[in-house]
Amino acid sequence: MKKWAVVMLTILMSINVSAKDMDLNQFAKDYFKAFVATQQVDAKAADLEQYLDYLTDDVGTIHIPFNSDDSRHKGGKDKFKESMSAMMGKNTEFKATIEEIRVFNTTAILIRFKQSAVYVNKEQNTVSPWAMMITEILEMDGDKVGLIRRYHD
């Protein structure tokens, strides 16, 4: 019985992945690729779910001037999903390229990228091209992102 308990404990400990056991540079690239997929005009719910898999359930986000509260809340991922779902398919010609990735030990990742698109508002019959440089700081919570700090130039 003791051997069985030791084997189970060893398996459980090896399954518990933390940021220190991960290649955070590769994590950043994979996270970014998943984000870009959600911004395409033909993005599907599955693309959004894949992106959301990188986030904790209580993920917080800050994007000044739109949102200045960096608190993490129960249901944060659900709120994130709701707001992203409302924007899906509204950007055409979306392009994004990574300019820089920095990994800060096991606690945070900085991704700086250029993005551009054409926003189409069918209700108002408007088309607005836009482009900006974005800096995202991803604060890690184990093997997931617990807080996203987003800034744009």
Buried (B, 14 or more C-beta within 10 A) or exposed (E): EEEEEEEEEEEEEEEEEEBEEBEBEEBBBEBBEBBBBBBBBEBEEEBBEBBBEBBBBBBBBBBEEEEEEBEBEEEBBBBBBEEBEEEBBBBBEBEBEBEEBEBEEBEBBBBBBBBBBBBBEEEEEEEEEEEEEBBBBBBBBBBBBBBBBBEEE
